[in-house]
Amino acid sequence: MGEFTDKAKGAVKETIGEAKQRSSDPETRNEGRKQELEGKGDRLKGEVKGVVNRA
């Protein structure tokens, strides 16, 4: 995937993860934490691709 795609995918995952963390169900909250971290990882991957492509 490209830089923009990774960043967008990460932002969506983060947003969904944050929403899930507001749930009253502990399992859903844990899933939300995981999803938020995955999103941060995707966004970081996009940032790295951008830096590499510009170098």
Number of C-alpha atoms within 10 A of each C-alpha: 9 10 19 14 13 21 22 15 16 24 19 18 23 24 14 16 23 19 15 21 20 12 13 9 10 12 11 16 18 15 15 23 18 17 22 24 17 18 24 20 18 23 24 16 18 22 16 13 18 14 11 10 9 7 6
